[in-house]
Amino acid sequence: MKQQFYDAIVDGPIIAAVKDETGVEVCIQNDIRVVFILYGELITIPDIVQRLKDAGKFVVVHLDLIGGLAVREEAVRFIRYGTAADGIISTKPEMIRYAKELDLCTVFRIFAIDSKAIAGLEHHGMEFADLIEVLPGIMPKIIKHIAGQAAVPVIAGGLISEKEDVMRALDAGAIAISTTNQAVWKM
């Protein structure tokens, strides 16, 4: 993983996950260093990324959520060469692997909805990911379990709404949290 990206996450363990233009504008005015983009379309994503990069942010695009992009290698190449993004997020191991080949930072997102979802983690893209994002992030026992088994750092995301949620996730072994909750961005 790019050291600057990792350092930015560790130095500021709250990651802004933006889902609309309002979130982008708040991020631009905020001290948050890392931004996950969870919205946009093929035509808008280069501009969204550039505005955040111009504000000095590390920008990671959730590939699976961008309208007009199929979950294919061409989409990863577009993010790499058609935007200024630092990396991608995906739930698809093959996209994580390919993004790594293209020297992008990679975040493998998993939904810890049952024991089956977390049992085979090591076989589902973790070996290519720089980070794993576990959702929902309000399950410290599960975060601790995954962080103890993972060969890469863990981020807790989803449903984090107050300082207590942040502290529990970090105490459980997450190196950072990601949230769309703008009140948490200011903590």
N, C-alpha and C positions, 0 to 999 in steps of 0.2 A: 504494500500500500504506500502511496505517496506520503512521505513523512509530514509534509506541511498539512495535509488533510487530516491525518491522525492527530497531530499537535493541536489543530484548530478545534477538533472535537473534544479532546481532553481538557484544553484550556477553557472551553465554554461548553459544558456538557448539556446545554439545552439547544436542541436543533429545531428550527422553525420549519414546520411542514405547512406549505402554503397550498391552498385549494382555490384561490381566486385572486383577482387583481387587488382587492383591498389588502390581502395578506402580503402581496409583493410590496406594496407601498409602505406598509408598517415595517416590514423587514428592512427596506432601504433606509428607514429612519432609525432603526434599532441597532444595538451593538451585537446582535446575534451574528456569529461568524459563518455558520453552516446552515444552508437552506435546502430542504427537500421539496421539489416541485411535484405536486400531485394533481395537476390539471394542465390543460392546454390542448392545442391542436398542432398538427404538422406545420401549419402556416404561422402560428403565433409563438411557438416554443423558442425559436432562435432569439426573438426580441425579449421575451421574458427572461431568458438566461442572461442575455447581454446586459440588461438593466441591473440585474443582481450582481453580475461580475463587475460592472462599472462602480458599484457601491462597495466593492472589496469583499464580496462573499464567495465562499466555496459553494458551488451549486451542483446538486445531484438530482437528476430527472428520473421520476418513476416511469420507466419505459412502458409498463403495462397500462398506464392510465392516460396516455397521450392519444387523443383522437386522430385518426388517420394513419397511425403507425401500427402495423401488424407486428406481432411478437415473432420477429424474424431477424436474421443477421443484418439485413439491409437497414432495419430500424436502428440497430446499434451503430452501424457505420454512419447513419445520418446524425445521430447524437454526437458521435466522435468528430466528424468532419464538417457537419453543417451547423453546429452550435459551439459555444465556448464552454459547455458544461464540463465539470471535472469528473463526473461519473454517472452511473445509473443505479437504480433500484429495480429489482425484478423478483417475481416469485418463480421464475423459470430458470432452472439451473443452466440450460444451454445458452441463455442470454448472458448470464453472469460469466460463464466460461469465455464466450466470445469477446465480451467487453474487456475482460482481463487481457486477452491477446492483443487488444487494441490500446492497451495501456490506460484504460479508464479505471477510476476507483469504482469498486463494486460493493453493493449492499444487497445481500440476499434476504428477502422479506419472507418470514414464515408466520402463519397463523396457528398459534398453539391452542387449537380447539379441542383436541383430545390426545390421548397417549400415542395413538398411531402417528399423529402429525409430528411429534417430537422424537419418536423412537428411531426413525431412520435418517435423522438429520445428516449424519456424516456421509450418507450416500446421495444427498440431494443438492449438490452445488456448494456445500460448505468449503470444499477443498479449493474452490476458485475464488471465493468471496474474500474481500478485505474485512467486511463486517457482516454480522447477522443482525437483522432487526426483528425482534420478537413482538408480536401483537396478540392479545392486548398486553400492554405494559404494566398493568396493575396487579400482576401475579408474581410477587417476589419469590415464592417457592419454586415456580417454574423457571423464572429467570435465573435463579441460583443454580438450578439443575443444568440448564442449557449452558450457562457461562462456565460451569465446572467441566463440561464435556467438550465444549467448542475449542477448536484450535485457533480461532480468531475472536476479536472483541465483539461484545454484544451490546446492542442498543435496544432499549425498551420503548415501544411506541403504542399509541392508541389508548384512549380513555384516561389519559393522565390529565388531571384537572386541578390539582392543588399541590402545594409544597410537600405535603406528606407523601403523596404518590411518587414525586421525584426522588425524595430521600430514600424511600423503601426500594425503589428500582436500583438506585446507585449502590445502596448498602447490600443488595442481593448480587451485585457483580456486574451490572451494566456499566459501561463507561460513559454513557450518555442516554438521554431520552429524546424522542422526537414527538412533537405535538402540534396540532393545529390550533390549540387553545392559546390565543394571544396574551391572555393574562399570565400564563406560565412563561411565555417568552421573556417577560420582564423580571422574573425572579432572579 
